[in-house]
């Protein structure tokens, strides 16, 4: 198992479809409603709520944390729901997407063009994922409730490379 995170020395182009990895660092949660707003902002020339260049987006809508917890349930959602918006975000510099399920040919082509990767998290493993979150910060779109954009700090989040930066896939 390879461990990596978003640092100055990581190289996601070395990841291969089928690699088991653990990820440590910052990831941003965003689902379809947040993706729609971000792509509309970008199209209008407005800034995004976070620097997307080199960023990782986790397709999840965490539930509210119980007293004394960092975050509530935090399992992955179906990635295809973001496919209409993803190529534009990849062209802006998004490098890592985390979710579950297949991706469209347009997303795969944008990944190849931008040297990005798609990692899958195990569906139904929300408790495991939650246990890897060490911090949670609200970032944007609070009116979206659970679908608001949040910055999570994760440690040793277990993932699988589903589609690598060359477009090779295990899906």
C-alpha positions as CSV (number, residue, x, y, z in Angstrom):
1,X,0.0,0.0,0.0
2,X,1.3,3.4,-1.0
3,X,0.8,6.5,1.2
4,X,0.5,9.9,-0.3
5,X,-0.9,13.4,0.3
6,X,-1.0,16.7,-1.2
7,X,2.4,18.1,-0.6
8,X,5.0,19.7,-2.8
9,X,6.6,16.4,-3.5
10,X,3.8,14.1,-4.5
11,X,3.4,12.9,-8.0
12,X,-0.1,11.5,-8.8
13,X,1.1,10.5,-12.3
14,X,3.0,7.7,-10.7
15,X,-0.3,6.1,-9.4
16,X,-1.7,3.3,-11.5
17,X,-5.2,1.9,-11.8
18,X,-5.6,-0.7,-9.1
19,X,-3.1,0.7,-6.7
20,X,-4.2,0.6,-3.1
21,X,-3.3,3.9,-1.4
22,X,-3.8,5.8,1.8
23,X,-4.2,9.5,1.6
24,X,-3.3,12.1,4.2
25,X,-4.0,15.8,3.9
26,X,-6.7,18.2,2.9
27,X,-9.8,17.2,0.9
28,X,-12.8,19.3,0.1
29,X,-16.3,17.8,0.3
30,X,-18.6,18.8,-2.6
31,X,-21.6,17.2,-4.2
32,X,-23.7,18.1,-7.2
33,X,-25.3,21.3,-5.9
34,X,-21.9,22.7,-4.9
35,X,-20.3,21.6,-8.2
36,X,-23.0,23.5,-10.1
37,X,-22.3,26.7,-8.1
38,X,-18.6,26.4,-8.5
39,X,-18.8,25.9,-12.3
40,X,-21.2,28.8,-12.6
41,X,-18.9,31.0,-10.6
42,X,-15.9,30.0,-12.8
43,X,-17.9,30.6,-16.0
44,X,-18.8,34.1,-14.6
45,X,-15.2,34.8,-13.8
46,X,-15.8,34.8,-10.1
47,X,-13.4,33.1,-7.6
48,X,-14.1,29.6,-6.3
49,X,-14.5,29.1,-2.6
50,X,-11.1,27.4,-2.4
51,X,-8.0,27.2,-4.5
52,X,-8.8,24.3,-6.8
53,X,-5.3,24.0,-8.3
54,X,-3.9,20.7,-7.1
55,X,-6.9,20.1,-4.8
56,X,-8.7,16.9,-3.9
57,X,-12.5,16.8,-3.9
58,X,-14.4,14.1,-2.0
59,X,-17.9,13.5,-3.2
60,X,-19.6,13.4,0.1
61,X,-22.2,15.2,2.2
62,X,-21.2,14.6,5.8
63,X,-23.9,14.6,8.4
64,X,-23.7,16.9,11.4
65,X,-21.3,15.8,14.1
66,X,-22.6,14.6,17.4
67,X,-21.4,16.3,20.6
68,X,-17.7,15.7,21.0
69,X,-17.2,14.4,17.5
70,X,-15.4,16.1,14.5
71,X,-17.8,15.0,11.9
72,X,-20.9,12.8,11.4
73,X,-21.3,10.0,8.9
74,X,-19.1,10.7,5.8
75,X,-19.5,8.0,3.2
76,X,-18.9,8.6,-0.6
77,X,-21.7,9.4,-3.0
78,X,-22.1,8.3,-6.6
79,X,-19.5,10.2,-8.6
80,X,-21.5,10.2,-11.9
81,X,-23.7,12.9,-10.4
82,X,-20.8,15.3,-10.8
83,X,-19.8,14.3,-14.3
84,X,-21.5,17.3,-16.0
85,X,-19.4,19.7,-14.0
86,X,-16.1,17.8,-13.5
87,X,-14.3,18.5,-16.8
88,X,-14.5,22.3,-16.2
89,X,-13.1,21.9,-12.7
90,X,-10.3,19.6,-14.0
91,X,-9.4,22.3,-16.6
92,X,-9.1,24.7,-13.7
93,X,-6.6,22.5,-11.9
94,X,-8.5,19.9,-9.9
95,X,-6.2,16.9,-9.5
96,X,-7.9,14.3,-7.3
97,X,-11.5,13.1,-7.1
98,X,-12.7,10.7,-4.5
99,X,-16.1,8.9,-4.7
100,X,-17.7,5.7,-5.9
101,X,-18.8,4.3,-9.2
102,X,-18.0,4.9,-12.8
103,X,-17.1,8.1,-14.6
104,X,-18.2,9.4,-18.1
105,X,-15.9,9.3,-21.1
106,X,-15.8,13.2,-21.0
107,X,-14.5,13.0,-17.4
108,X,-11.8,10.4,-18.3
109,X,-10.7,12.5,-21.3
110,X,-10.4,15.6,-19.0
111,X,-8.5,13.6,-16.5
112,X,-6.0,12.5,-19.2
113,X,-5.7,16.1,-20.5
114,X,-5.0,17.4,-17.0
115,X,-3.1,14.5,-15.4
116,X,-5.7,13.9,-12.7
117,X,-6.8,10.8,-10.9
118,X,-10.0,9.3,-9.6
119,X,-9.9,7.3,-6.3
120,X,-12.7,5.2,-4.9
121,X,-13.7,4.9,-1.3
122,X,-15.6,1.9,-0.1
123,X,-19.3,2.5,0.0
124,X,-20.9,1.5,3.2
125,X,-17.7,2.3,5.2
126,X,-18.8,5.7,6.5
127,X,-17.6,4.8,10.1
128,X,-14.1,3.9,8.8
129,X,-13.9,7.0,6.8
130,X,-15.2,9.1,9.7
131,X,-12.4,7.7,11.9
132,X,-9.8,9.0,9.5
133,X,-11.0,12.7,9.7
134,X,-8.9,14.7,12.1
135,X,-10.4,18.1,11.4
136,X,-13.5,19.6,9.6
137,X,-13.9,23.3,8.6
138,X,-16.9,24.9,6.8
139,X,-15.8,26.6,3.6
140,X,-18.8,27.6,1.5
141,X,-22.5,27.4,0.6
142,X,-23.8,26.8,4.2
143,X,-27.4,27.0,2.8
144,X,-26.7,23.6,1.2
145,X,-26.7,21.9,4.6
146,X,-24.9,18.6,4.4
147,X,-23.9,19.4,0.8
148,X,-22.0,22.5,1.8
149,X,-18.3,22.6,0.9
150,X,-16.1,21.6,3.9
151,X,-12.4,21.2,4.2
152,X,-11.5,17.9,5.9
153,X,-8.1,16.9,7.1
154,X,-7.7,13.2,6.8
155,X,-5.0,10.8,8.0
156,X,-4.4,7.4,6.3
157,X,-7.7,7.3,4.4
158,X,-7.7,4.0,2.5
159,X,-8.6,4.4,-1.2
160,X,-8.1,2.6,-4.5
161,X,-7.0,4.2,-7.7
162,X,-9.9,3.5,-10.0
163,X,-8.8,5.7,-13.0
164,X,-5.2,6.9,-13.3
165,X,-3.9,10.0,-15.1
166,X,-3.5,8.0,-18.3
167,X,-7.1,7.0,-18.3
168,X,-6.5,3.4,-17.4
169,X,-9.4,2.1,-15.3
170,X,-10.4,-0.8,-13.1
171,X,-14.1,0.0,-13.5
